[in-house]
């Protein structure tokens, strides 16, 4: 017969599983925190690419001169290099299409800046530049729509049990008939 009271023996027997459960909860929470950090890092990198492309597009549309297309092309090429690893194939392909249009637009803007150009060539270059400006402007919206599924953060705050119960009750009441309300 042991001299330790029964309630202490029961407490000792239950303490080991309680500690194991607590360690398991702490481990799960650490994993969740690390996972959220990775998700946030990927989000930050994708947003950086997104902003680089939009900065290059606004640069192309606002600036004039011989090097506009070249400078924008370099910025877009840099964004393309990073986007290949962070997005699906559709986003890098779109960046290359925007780059191609930006280079063409820079070429036509450069032609318009030349003082000695025949009037017929100037008119052609102006029409092409205007069409390309419209296309580049519209591609900014298309690019944004293309990036939304990648940039959207679907991670949610973990709700407390009371919040979950309130939401479930609200949903239950929405299906109830008028007498229960």
C-alpha positions as CSV (number, residue, x, y, z in Angstrom):
1,X,0.0,0.0,0.0
2,X,1.3,3.4,-0.8
3,X,1.3,6.3,1.6
4,X,0.4,8.8,-1.2
5,X,-3.3,9.8,-1.1
6,X,-5.4,8.7,-4.1
7,X,-6.2,12.2,-5.3
8,X,-2.5,12.9,-5.7
9,X,-2.0,9.7,-7.7
10,X,-4.9,10.6,-10.0
11,X,-3.5,14.1,-10.4
12,X,-0.1,12.7,-11.3
13,X,-1.6,10.4,-13.8
14,X,-3.6,13.2,-15.5
15,X,-0.7,15.7,-15.4
16,X,1.4,13.8,-18.1
17,X,-1.3,13.9,-20.8
18,X,-2.2,17.5,-19.9
19,X,1.5,18.5,-20.5
20,X,1.6,16.6,-23.7
21,X,-1.6,18.4,-25.0
22,X,-0.2,21.7,-24.0
23,X,3.1,21.0,-25.8
24,X,1.1,19.9,-28.9
25,X,-0.9,23.2,-28.8
26,X,2.2,25.3,-28.5
27,X,3.8,23.4,-31.4
28,X,0.7,23.9,-33.6
29,X,0.6,27.6,-32.8
30,X,4.3,28.0,-33.7
31,X,3.7,26.2,-37.0
32,X,0.8,28.5,-37.8
33,X,2.9,31.6,-37.0
34,X,5.7,30.4,-39.3
35,X,3.2,29.6,-42.0
36,X,1.6,33.0,-41.7
37,X,5.1,34.6,-41.9
38,X,5.9,32.7,-45.2
39,X,2.5,33.8,-46.6
40,X,3.2,37.4,-45.7
41,X,6.7,37.3,-47.3
42,X,5.3,35.9,-50.5
43,X,2.6,38.6,-50.5
44,X,5.3,41.3,-50.0
45,X,7.4,40.0,-52.9
46,X,4.4,39.8,-55.2
47,X,3.3,43.3,-54.3
48,X,6.8,44.6,-55.1
49,X,6.6,43.1,-58.6
50,X,3.0,44.5,-59.0
51,X,4.2,48.0,-58.0
52,X,7.3,47.8,-60.2
53,X,5.1,47.1,-63.3
54,X,2.7,49.9,-62.5
55,X,5.5,52.3,-61.9
56,X,7.0,51.4,-65.3
57,X,3.6,51.8,-67.0
58,X,3.1,55.2,-65.5
59,X,6.7,56.2,-66.4
60,X,6.0,55.2,-70.1
61,X,2.8,57.2,-70.2
62,X,4.1,60.3,-68.5
63,X,7.6,60.8,-69.8
64,X,8.9,61.7,-73.2
65,X,12.2,61.3,-74.9
66,X,14.5,58.8,-76.6
67,X,15.2,56.7,-73.6
68,X,11.6,56.3,-72.2
69,X,11.0,52.9,-73.9
70,X,14.5,51.7,-73.0
71,X,14.2,52.7,-69.3
72,X,10.7,51.3,-69.0
73,X,11.9,48.1,-70.8
74,X,14.7,47.6,-68.2
75,X,12.2,48.1,-65.3
76,X,9.8,45.7,-66.8
77,X,12.5,43.1,-67.6
78,X,13.5,43.3,-63.9
79,X,9.9,42.8,-62.8
80,X,9.6,39.9,-65.3
81,X,12.6,38.1,-63.9
82,X,11.2,38.2,-60.4
83,X,7.6,37.3,-61.5
84,X,8.6,34.0,-63.1
85,X,9.0,32.5,-59.6
86,X,6.1,34.1,-57.8
87,X,3.3,34.0,-60.3
88,X,1.9,31.6,-62.8
89,X,2.9,31.8,-66.5
90,X,0.1,34.3,-67.3
91,X,1.6,37.2,-65.3
92,X,5.2,37.0,-66.7
93,X,3.7,36.7,-70.2
94,X,1.6,39.8,-69.6
95,X,4.7,41.7,-68.4
96,X,6.6,40.8,-71.6
97,X,3.6,42.0,-73.7
98,X,3.6,45.3,-71.8
99,X,7.4,45.6,-72.2
100,X,7.0,45.0,-76.0
101,X,4.4,47.7,-76.2
102,X,6.4,50.1,-74.0
103,X,9.5,49.7,-76.3
104,X,7.4,50.4,-79.4
105,X,5.8,53.4,-77.7
106,X,9.2,54.7,-76.7
107,X,10.4,54.3,-80.3
108,X,7.4,56.3,-81.7
109,X,7.8,59.0,-79.0
110,X,11.4,59.3,-79.9
111,X,10.5,59.7,-83.6
112,X,8.1,62.5,-82.7
113,X,10.8,64.3,-80.8
114,X,13.0,64.6,-83.8
115,X,12.9,68.0,-85.4
116,X,13.4,67.0,-89.0
117,X,10.9,64.4,-89.8
118,X,8.5,64.5,-92.8
119,X,4.9,65.4,-91.9
120,X,3.5,62.1,-93.2
121,X,5.9,60.1,-90.9
122,X,5.1,62.4,-88.0
123,X,1.3,61.7,-88.5
124,X,1.9,57.9,-88.7
125,X,4.1,58.0,-85.6
126,X,1.6,60.1,-83.7
127,X,-1.2,57.7,-84.6
128,X,0.9,54.7,-83.6
129,X,2.0,56.3,-80.4
130,X,-1.6,57.2,-79.5
131,X,-2.8,53.6,-80.2
132,X,0.1,52.2,-78.1
133,X,-0.6,54.6,-75.2
134,X,-4.2,53.4,-75.1
135,X,-3.1,49.8,-75.2
136,X,-0.5,50.3,-72.5
137,X,-3.0,52.2,-70.3
138,X,-5.6,49.4,-70.8
139,X,-2.9,46.8,-70.0
140,X,-2.5,48.3,-66.6
141,X,-6.1,47.3,-65.7
142,X,-5.7,43.9,-67.3
143,X,-2.5,43.3,-65.4
144,X,-4.2,44.3,-62.1
145,X,-7.0,41.9,-62.8
146,X,-4.6,39.2,-63.7
147,X,-2.6,39.7,-60.4
148,X,-5.6,39.8,-58.0
149,X,-5.9,36.0,-57.4
150,X,-2.2,35.9,-56.6
151,X,-2.1,39.0,-54.3
152,X,-5.3,38.5,-52.5
153,X,-4.6,37.3,-48.9
154,X,-7.2,34.8,-48.0
155,X,-5.7,34.2,-44.6
156,X,-8.1,35.0,-41.8
157,X,-7.8,35.7,-38.2
158,X,-8.6,32.7,-36.1
159,X,-12.0,33.4,-34.5
160,X,-12.7,32.6,-30.8
161,X,-15.1,29.9,-30.0
162,X,-17.7,32.5,-28.9
163,X,-17.4,34.3,-32.3
164,X,-17.9,31.0,-34.1
165,X,-21.0,30.2,-32.0
166,X,-22.5,33.6,-32.6
167,X,-21.9,33.2,-36.4
168,X,-23.5,29.8,-36.3
169,X,-26.5,31.1,-34.3
170,X,-26.9,34.0,-36.7
171,X,-26.9,31.5,-39.6
172,X,-29.4,29.3,-37.8
173,X,-31.7,32.2,-37.2
174,X,-31.5,33.2,-40.9
175,X,-33.0,29.8,-41.8
176,X,-35.6,29.8,-39.1
177,X,-39.2,30.7,-39.6
178,X,-40.7,33.9,-38.1
179,X,-42.0,32.3,-34.9
180,X,-38.4,31.6,-33.7
181,X,-37.2,35.1,-34.2
